[in-house]
Amino acid sequence: MSAIKILNPKEIRKQLGMNQQEFWSKIGVTQSGGSRYESGRNMPKPVNELLRVVHLEGIDLAQLRKEELQAIQYLRQNQPELLEEIIEKAEAMD
């Protein structure tokens, strides 16, 4: 599997005001491993995706449940209007 470099992890971490330990531990990467990525080592695609999901999308991995993701996929395929309505109501709660 080839590594890709899409996100600049150091910039993202600094914008979030986090130290390396806080930032990298949220996606299961050691501080030393994260430091290497910040220094230019290519991140494997799964690490890059975790970084995007957790730090850019703000999704707490500990809160994910398989059946909820399956329900979203079902709605997306079978009732997209209902999914949009739910999303709009959820966004209005913020």
Residue pairs with C-beta under 8 A, 6 or more apart in sequence:
1 44
1 45
2 45
3 42
3 43
3 44
3 45
4 42
4 43
4 45
4 48
5 42
5 43
5 48
6 48
6 52
7 43
7 48
7 51
7 52
7 56
9 23
9 34
9 37
9 38
9 43
9 51
10 38
12 23
12 51
12 55
12 56
13 19
13 20
13 23
13 38
13 55
16 23
16 55
20 31
20 34
20 35
20 38
21 31
23 34
23 55
24 30
24 31
24 33
24 34
25 31
26 54
26 55
26 61
27 47
27 50
27 51
27 54
27 55
27 61
28 50
29 37
29 47
37 43
37 47
43 51
50 61
53 59
53 61
54 60
54 61
72 83
75 82
75 83
75 86
76 83
